[in-house]
Amino acid sequence: MTIQTIQEEIVDEFSMFEDWMQRYEYMIELGKSLPIIADQYKTDDNIIKGCQSKVWVHAELDHDKLVFTADSDAIITKGIIAILIRAFSNQKPQDIIDADTNFIDEIGLKEHLSPTRANGLVSMIKQLKLYAVAYQTQLN
């Protein structure tokens, strides 16, 4: 499934909820289904800088696709990274680099986050794309 298709699915799912309390609850549920990072990768090197909460992300190349695992010490943040990982995990690095993140605006996520969480969201996206750049260089 392409990144675009996954992003459209996420937008459709969020549009089913009438208010932001329901959307927050859904994000918390998504966080519970997050592919959890192995303890050995919960290091300072894998912490996303710019997040108020601790968020660890690890990336591995599986054949020609990037697979992300993550964890966070905050339930909302865990839901946010779960959404991003759902969109970008098991995708080719170049596709991740080229992907836009307009779906974040379409579900209204940024405008319903505190400024520090919104900055954290931007940092998460940046970090996932940086992993993609690093692995893409290895593939070339």
N, CA, C and O of each residue as an XYZ file, in Angstrom:
560
protein
N       0.841     -1.178      0.000
C       0.000      0.000      0.000
C       0.893      1.251      0.000
O       1.895      1.309      0.714
N       0.522      2.230     -0.796
C       1.349      3.435     -0.883
C       1.141      4.337      0.333
O       0.146      4.227      1.049
N       2.100      5.224      0.546
C       2.001      6.189      1.647
C       0.729      7.029      1.480
O      -0.001      7.270      2.441
N       0.481      7.462      0.254
C      -0.697      8.290     -0.040
C      -1.988      7.562      0.354
O      -2.875      8.155      0.968
N      -2.088      6.281      0.001
C      -3.284      5.495      0.316
C      -3.463      5.365      1.826
O      -4.576      5.505      2.333
N      -2.381      5.101      2.540
C      -2.437      4.976      4.001
C      -2.868      6.306      4.623
O      -3.689      6.337      5.540
N      -2.301      7.402      4.112
C      -2.656      8.723      4.634
C      -4.144      9.015      4.410
O      -4.806      9.584      5.278
N      -4.661      8.624      3.248
C      -6.089      8.830      2.968
C      -6.954      8.014      3.919
O      -8.003      8.478      4.366
N      -6.507      6.785      4.230
C      -7.228      5.946      5.199
C      -7.284      6.628      6.561
O      -8.328      6.657      7.213
N      -6.146      7.175      6.981
C      -6.066      7.848      8.285
C      -7.019      9.049      8.317
O      -7.729      9.253      9.302
N      -7.032      9.840      7.244
C      -7.934     11.003      7.152
C      -9.389     10.529      7.249
O     -10.194     11.126      7.964
N      -9.719      9.452      6.523
C     -11.092      8.912      6.566
C     -11.465      8.469      7.976
O     -12.566      8.750      8.451
N     -10.541      7.775      8.644
C     -10.814      7.296     10.006
C     -11.077      8.465     10.955
O     -12.015      8.428     11.751
N     -10.243      9.501     10.864
C     -10.414     10.652     11.763
C     -11.682     11.428     11.451
O     -12.262     12.045     12.345
N     -12.122     11.408     10.198
C     -13.332     12.163      9.839
C     -14.593     11.508     10.402
O     -15.652     12.136     10.428
N     -14.496     10.266     10.849
C     -15.663      9.576     11.427
C     -16.017     10.124     12.809
O     -17.141      9.951     13.279
N     -15.053     10.785     13.462
C     -15.294     11.280     14.816
C     -15.830     12.698     14.785
O     -15.398     13.529     13.987
N     -16.775     12.954     15.667
C     -17.434     14.249     15.671
C     -16.661     15.327     16.417
O     -16.722     16.502     16.054
N     -15.936     14.932     17.454
C     -15.216     15.954     18.204
C     -13.800     15.493     18.534
O     -13.424     14.342     18.309
N     -13.034     16.432     19.073
C     -11.626     16.136     19.322
C     -11.386     15.224     20.508
O     -10.335     14.588     20.582
N     -12.318     15.140     21.430
C     -12.151     14.182     22.533
C     -12.141     12.760     21.968
O     -11.335     11.925     22.378
N     -13.046     12.497     21.023
C     -13.097     11.172     20.394
C     -11.821     10.916     19.592
O     -11.304      9.799     19.582
N     -11.326     11.933     18.935
C     -10.094     11.777     18.146
C      -8.893     11.516     19.048
O      -8.031     10.702     18.716
N      -8.832     12.201     20.186
C      -7.753     11.951     21.149
C      -7.823     10.510     21.661
O      -6.802      9.830     21.769
N      -9.043     10.053     21.974
C      -9.205      8.677     22.440
C      -8.726      7.694     21.369
O      -8.076      6.694     21.677
N      -9.052      7.988     20.121
C      -8.630      7.133     19.012
C      -7.099      7.130     18.896
O      -6.489      6.084     18.674
N      -6.491      8.305     19.049
C      -5.019      8.383     18.998
C      -4.394      7.558     20.112
O      -3.378      6.894     19.903
N      -4.994      7.598     21.287
C      -4.479      6.803     22.409
C      -4.570      5.316     22.065
O      -3.648      4.552     22.350
N      -5.686      4.908     21.451
C      -5.842      3.513     21.021
C      -4.773      3.144     19.993
O      -4.184      2.065     20.064
N      -4.525      4.041     19.038
C      -3.490      3.788     18.030
C      -2.131      3.623     18.692
O      -1.329      2.782     18.285
N      -1.881      4.425     19.706
C      -0.620      4.336     20.434
C      -0.416      2.974     21.074
O       0.711      2.489     21.176
N      -1.514      2.357     21.505
C      -1.424      1.033     22.126
C      -1.049     -0.043     21.110
O      -0.536     -1.097     21.485
N      -1.301      0.215     19.830
C      -0.983     -0.781     18.795
C       0.358     -0.490     18.111
O       0.718     -1.133     17.125
N       1.078      0.474     18.644
C       2.368      0.874     18.083
C       3.384     -0.268     18.138
O       3.510     -0.927     19.170
N       4.117     -0.514     17.033
C       5.204     -1.499     17.094
C       6.288     -0.954     18.040
O       7.012     -0.018     17.702
N       6.379     -1.557     19.218
C       7.241     -1.019     20.278
C       8.715     -1.281     19.993
O       9.115     -2.365     19.568
N       9.487     -0.259     20.241
C      10.934     -0.311     20.066
C      11.541     -1.272     21.105
O      11.108     -1.301     22.257
N      12.532     -2.045     20.691
C      13.215     -2.941     21.631
C      13.984     -2.102     22.650
O      14.493     -1.030     22.322
N      14.065     -2.591     23.884
C      14.733     -1.842     24.957
C      16.154     -1.431     24.584
O      16.618     -0.364     24.987
N      16.845     -2.271     23.819
C      18.232     -1.954     23.444
C      18.325     -0.677     22.600
O      19.388     -0.060     22.521
N      17.221     -0.285     21.978
C      17.218      0.931     21.149
C      16.670      2.149     21.900
O      16.613      3.244     21.339
N      16.269      1.970     23.157
C      15.787      3.109     23.944
C      16.995      3.846     24.518
O      17.241      3.846     25.724
N      17.732      4.467     23.614
C      18.951      5.182     23.992
C      18.793      6.656     23.664
O      17.866      7.052     22.957
N      19.704      7.460     24.183
C      19.679      8.899     23.895
C      19.819      9.169     22.396
O      19.276     10.151     21.891
N      20.544      8.303     21.682
C      20.718      8.480     20.231
C      19.395      8.387     19.481
O      19.228      9.004     18.429
N      18.461      7.620     20.020
C      17.181      7.409     19.335
C      16.048      8.297     19.855
O      14.907      8.177     19.410
N      16.367      9.184     20.793
C      15.344     10.122     21.282
C      15.193     11.248     20.261
O      16.178     11.781     19.750
N      13.956     11.590     19.982
C      13.689     12.690     19.046
C      13.847     14.002     19.792
O      13.145     14.272     20.767
N      14.772     14.802     19.320
C      15.011     16.120     19.933
C      13.866     17.051     19.537
O      13.377     16.999     18.408
N      13.449     17.889     20.460
C      12.386     18.847     20.155
C      11.032     18.403     20.669
O      10.046     19.125     20.523
N      10.969     17.212     21.277
C       9.720     16.738     21.856
C       9.748     16.976     23.361
O      10.769     16.763     24.015
N       8.630     17.415     23.895
C       8.529     17.646     25.330
C       8.590     16.301     26.071
O       9.257     16.180     27.099
N       7.893     15.306     25.538
C       7.934     13.963     26.129
C       9.094     13.212     25.490
O       9.683     13.660     24.506
N       9.402     12.069     26.068
C      10.441     11.242     25.461
C       9.815     10.391     24.369
O       8.821      9.699     24.588
N      10.418     10.458     23.188
C       9.985      9.634     22.063
C      11.237      8.995     21.476
O      12.174      9.679     21.064
N      11.226      7.667     21.449
C      12.341      6.942     20.849
C      11.869      6.364     19.528
O      10.767      5.823     19.439
N      12.707      6.478     18.493
C      12.390      5.888     17.195
C      13.617      5.145     16.696
O      14.745      5.627     16.793
N      13.363      3.960     16.162
C      14.432      3.153     15.576
C      13.994      2.766     14.169
O      12.828      2.447     13.937
N      14.933      2.797     13.239
C      14.642      2.415     11.859
C      15.611      1.320     11.418
O      16.796      1.339     11.750
N      15.077      0.376     10.668
C      15.893     -0.688     10.089
C      15.467     -0.881      8.649
O      14.298     -0.714      8.302
N      16.426     -1.233      7.821
C      16.112     -1.529      6.433
C      15.812     -3.017      6.328
O      16.641     -3.849      6.695
N      14.631     -3.351      5.829
C      14.247     -4.747      5.615
C      14.054     -4.906      4.121
O      13.066     -4.433      3.559
N      14.988     -5.564      3.490
C      15.105     -5.613      2.042
C      15.286     -4.170      1.566
O      16.321     -3.568      1.854
N      14.332     -3.605      0.860
C      14.521     -2.224      0.401
C      13.543     -1.275      1.080
O      13.334     -0.154      0.614
N      12.943     -1.724      2.182
C      11.947     -0.888      2.861
C      12.370     -0.580      4.292
O      13.003     -1.394      4.964
N      12.003      0.611      4.735
C      12.312      1.036      6.100
C      11.206      0.578      7.052
O      10.018      0.748      6.778
N      11.622      0.001      8.163
C      10.669     -0.428      9.185
C      10.983      0.358     10.449
O      12.106      0.331     10.953
N       9.974      1.058     10.952
C      10.143      1.877     12.150
C       9.505      1.197     13.352
O       8.461      0.554     13.241
N      10.153      1.349     14.503
C       9.553      1.007     15.786
C       9.738      2.227     16.675
O      10.654      3.022     16.462
N       8.873      2.377     17.668
C       8.953      3.575     18.504
C       8.296      3.332     19.852
O       7.649      2.309     20.075
N       8.476      4.288     20.735
C       7.778      4.302     22.015
C       7.834      5.723     22.555
O       8.658      6.534     22.134
N       6.949      6.005     23.487
C       6.935      7.305     24.139
C       6.457      7.120     25.571
O       5.753      6.163     25.893
N       6.854      8.054     26.415
C       6.411      7.994     27.811
C       5.098      8.760     28.019
O       4.621      8.864     29.149
N       4.516      9.291     26.952
C       3.251     10.039     27.041
C       2.230      9.430     26.074
O       2.561      9.153     24.921
N       0.996      9.222     26.536
C       0.025      8.484     25.725
C      -0.395      9.206     24.439
O      -0.567      8.562     23.405
N      -0.562     10.520     24.489
C      -0.943     11.261     23.270
C       0.219     11.227     22.274
O       0.018     10.999     21.081
N       1.414     11.451     22.767
C       2.600     11.443     21.907
C       2.790     10.070     21.277
O       3.187      9.961     20.117
N       2.510      9.039     22.033
C       2.603      7.671     21.524
C       1.617      7.489     20.358
O       1.930      6.830     19.367
N       0.433      8.078     20.492
C      -0.557      8.029     19.418
C      -0.103      8.783     18.181
O      -0.324      8.333     17.057
N       0.532      9.930     18.387
C       1.015     10.737     17.262
C       2.089      9.965     16.483
O       2.028      9.880     15.257
N       3.066      9.405     17.196
C       4.128      8.677     16.499
C       3.562      7.415     15.845
O       4.058      6.981     14.805
N       2.526      6.826     16.449
C       1.883      5.643     15.852
C       1.273      5.990     14.491
O       1.365      5.204     13.548
N       0.655      7.157     14.395
C       0.066      7.610     13.121
C       1.165      7.769     12.070
O       1.024      7.316     10.934
N       2.260      8.417     12.467
C       3.353      8.643     11.520
C       4.001      7.329     11.078
O       4.317      7.147      9.902
N       4.192      6.427     12.026
C       4.803      5.147     11.684
C       3.881      4.337     10.774
O       4.338      3.661      9.853
N       2.594      4.415     11.043
C       1.644      3.707     10.165
C       1.774      4.216      8.727
O       1.709      3.435      7.778
N       1.955      5.512      8.577
C       2.061      6.094      7.231
C       3.393      5.779      6.562
O       3.437      5.589      5.346
N       4.477      5.721      7.329
C       5.802      5.645      6.717
C       6.542      4.321      6.862
O       7.505      4.081      6.134
N       6.121      3.456      7.781
C       6.837      2.202      7.965
C       6.542      1.246      6.803
O       5.472      1.302      6.197
N       7.492      0.384      6.507
C       7.382     -0.581      5.402
C       7.265      0.100      4.043
O       6.580     -0.382      3.141
N       7.947      1.225      3.924
C       7.975      1.970      2.664
C       9.422      2.144      2.231
O      10.339      2.064      3.048
N       9.617      2.382      0.945
C      10.964      2.630      0.430
C      11.438      4.002      0.912
O      10.650      4.946      0.971
N      12.732      4.115      1.259
C      13.248      5.408      1.746
C      12.921      6.582      0.820
O      12.533      7.651      1.290
N      13.075      6.389     -0.486
C      12.817      7.494     -1.417
C      11.354      7.933     -1.370
O      11.052      9.120     -1.491
N      10.451      6.972     -1.194
C       9.020      7.307     -1.107
C       8.728      8.117      0.157
O       7.883      9.013      0.149
N       9.435      7.792      1.243
C       9.263      8.547      2.494
C       9.779      9.972      2.313
O       9.147     10.933      2.752
N      10.929     10.093      1.664
C      11.523     11.412      1.416
C      10.572     12.268      0.575
O      10.384     13.454      0.847
N       9.978     11.654     -0.444
C       9.113     12.388     -1.383
C       7.705     12.652     -0.840
O       6.995     13.512     -1.361
N       7.304     11.929      0.187
C       5.924     12.026      0.682
C       5.649     13.377      1.334
O       6.489     13.934      2.040
N       4.447     13.884      1.074
C       4.057     15.094      1.799
C       3.333     14.676      3.075
O       2.965     13.513      3.240
N       3.139     15.606      3.945
C       2.481     15.295      5.225
C       1.224     16.144      5.395
O       0.851     16.498      6.513
N       0.578     16.465      4.280
C      -0.646     17.269      4.324
C      -1.764     16.590      5.103
O      -2.664     17.254      5.617
N      -1.702     15.253      5.189
C      -2.762     14.541      5.901
C      -2.836     14.970      7.370
O      -3.901     14.894      7.983
N      -1.718     15.418      7.934
C      -1.685     15.915      9.316
C      -2.601     17.135      9.437
O      -3.360     17.271     10.397
N      -2.510     18.020      8.435
C      -3.374     19.212      8.432
C      -4.826     18.824      8.161
O      -5.752     19.401      8.731
N      -5.012     17.833      7.277
C      -6.378     17.417      6.926
C      -7.133     16.856      8.122
O      -8.340     17.062      8.241
N      -6.438     16.149      9.010
C      -7.134     15.632     10.195
C      -7.189     16.681     11.301
O      -7.833     16.470     12.329
N      -6.509     17.817     11.091
C      -6.569     18.924     12.044
C      -5.707     18.713     13.272
O      -5.928     19.328     14.315
N      -4.720     17.833     13.137
C      -3.921     17.469     14.299
C      -3.128     18.641     14.864
O      -3.184     18.912     16.064
N      -2.386     19.341     13.995
C      -1.518     20.418     14.485
C      -2.282     21.483     15.257
O      -1.823     21.954     16.297
N      -3.447     21.861     14.747
C      -4.203     22.945     15.393
C      -4.820     22.525     16.720
O      -5.246     23.383     17.492
N      -4.878     21.223     17.004
C      -5.447     20.749     18.265
C      -4.384     20.278     19.252
O      -4.700     19.658     20.267
N      -3.143     20.571     18.951
C      -2.053     20.231     19.863
C      -1.529     21.489     20.529
O      -1.634     22.586     19.980
N      -0.969     21.324     21.704
C      -0.306     22.464     22.340
C       0.901     22.833     21.470
O       1.388     21.990     20.717
N       1.391     24.077     21.558
C       2.548     24.474     20.735
C       3.759     23.539     20.903
O       4.464     23.251     19.936
N       3.992     23.074     22.126
C       5.153     22.181     22.319
C       4.927     20.828     21.660
O       5.857     20.247     21.100
N       3.684     20.316     21.723
C       3.390     19.039     21.049
C       3.447     19.208     19.535
O       3.920     18.316     18.831
N       2.969     20.347     19.027
C       3.021     20.604     17.584
C       4.474     20.654     17.105
O       4.803     20.138     16.037
N       5.337     21.280     17.909
C       6.777     21.292     17.576
C       7.330     19.874     17.594
O       8.144     19.506     16.747
N       6.885     19.087     18.558
C       7.317     17.697     18.649
C       6.892     16.901     17.425
O       7.647     16.068     16.923
N       5.681     17.161     16.947
C       5.178     16.498     15.745
C       6.077     16.803     14.554
O       6.440     15.901     13.799
N       6.433     18.060     14.389
C       7.328     18.467     13.302
C       8.685     17.759     13.444
O       9.258     17.301     12.456
N       9.186     17.674     14.676
C      10.460     16.991     14.925
C      10.373     15.501     14.587
O      11.328     14.930     14.061
N       9.235     14.871     14.887
C       9.053     13.450     14.573
C       9.095     13.222     13.066
O       9.774     12.315     12.585
N       8.363     14.053     12.325
C       8.336     13.923     10.863
C       9.741     14.113     10.310
O      10.194     13.350      9.457
N      10.427     15.147     10.809
C      11.784     15.442     10.357
C      12.705     14.241     10.605
O      13.498     13.875      9.737
N      12.598     13.638     11.778
C      13.463     12.511     12.124
C      13.185     11.295     11.235
O      14.122     10.630     10.793
N      11.921     11.000     10.970
C      11.583      9.869     10.103
C      12.145     10.095      8.702
O      12.658      9.169      8.074
N      12.044     11.328      8.223
C      12.587     11.640      6.896
C      14.115     11.594      6.896
O      14.719     11.201      5.898
N      14.747     11.993      8.006
C      16.210     11.907      8.099
C      16.686     10.455      8.040
O      17.685     10.150      7.388
N      15.970      9.564      8.721
C      16.285      8.142      8.622
C      16.186      7.686      7.166
O      17.048      6.955      6.678
N      15.135      8.119      6.482
C      14.936      7.738      5.078
C      16.098      8.225      4.216
O      16.583      7.491      3.355
N      16.547      9.462      4.444
C      17.679     10.024      3.688
C      18.934      9.180      3.942
O      19.655      8.826      3.009
N      19.181      8.865      5.213
C      20.377      8.085      5.568
C      20.367      6.717      4.885
O      21.381      6.286      4.335
N      19.223      6.040      4.921
C      19.144      4.714      4.308
C      19.139      4.790      2.784
O      19.658      3.891      2.121
N      18.563      5.841      2.225
C      18.557      6.007      0.770
C      19.987      6.147      0.257
O      20.323      5.609     -0.798
N      20.832      6.869      1.001
C      22.240      7.039      0.598
C      22.948      5.694      0.606
O      23.803      5.436     -0.240
N      22.596      4.830      1.559
C      23.218      3.496      1.598
C      22.800      2.655      0.388
O      23.578      1.844     -0.115
N      21.561      2.858     -0.069
C      21.060      2.077     -1.196
C      21.675      2.512     -2.526
O      21.806      1.709     -3.449
N      22.050      3.789     -2.614
C      22.618      4.305     -3.878
C      24.037      3.843     -4.096
O      24.650      4.189     -5.106
